[in-house]
Amino acid sequence: MEEILLGDVVQMRKPHPCGSDLWVIIRTGADIKIRCTGCGRIVMLDREAFLKRRKRLVERPESPGLLKGASEPS
């Protein structure tokens, strides 16, 4: 099973009503929180539902675990 990391961009099986099917992972754990790249809507899915609805990994950030705008660990 593929590891899910913060900042990953994933393509979902069905497009969001805004037309985009790309989402950024913003929280991991028992639940996965994702943000639509088209409109910014945030959705939380349980891990099982996320894995079922995910189509493929599109992009992985160079430094995994860091989100844009997040501060570097000290």
Residue pairs with C-beta under 8 A, 6 or more apart in sequence:
1 51
2 57
4 25
4 28
4 32
4 50
5 25
5 28
5 60
5 61
5 64
5 65
6 25
6 26
6 27
6 28
6 61
6 64
6 65
6 66
6 67
7 24
7 25
7 60
7 61
7 64
7 65
7 66
7 67
7 68
8 24
8 25
8 57
8 59
8 60
8 61
9 22
9 23
9 24
9 25
9 37
9 57
9 58
9 59
9 60
10 22
10 23
10 25
10 34
10 54
10 55
10 56
10 57
10 58
11 21
11 22
11 23
11 54
11 55
11 56
11 57
11 58
12 21
12 22
12 23
12 53
12 54
12 55
13 21
13 53
13 54
13 55
14 21
14 53
15 21
16 23
16 36
16 38
16 39
16 41
18 36
18 38
18 39
18 41
19 38
20 36
20 37
20 38
20 39
21 55
22 36
22 37
22 38
22 58
23 34
23 35
23 36
23 37
23 43
24 34
24 35
24 37
25 32
25 33
25 34
26 33
26 34
26 35
26 42
26 67
27 33
27 44
29 47
30 46
30 47
31 44
31 45
31 46
31 47
32 44
32 45
32 46
32 47
32 50
33 42
33 43
33 44
34 42
34 43
34 44
34 45
34 50
35 41
35 42
35 43
36 42
36 43
45 53
66 72
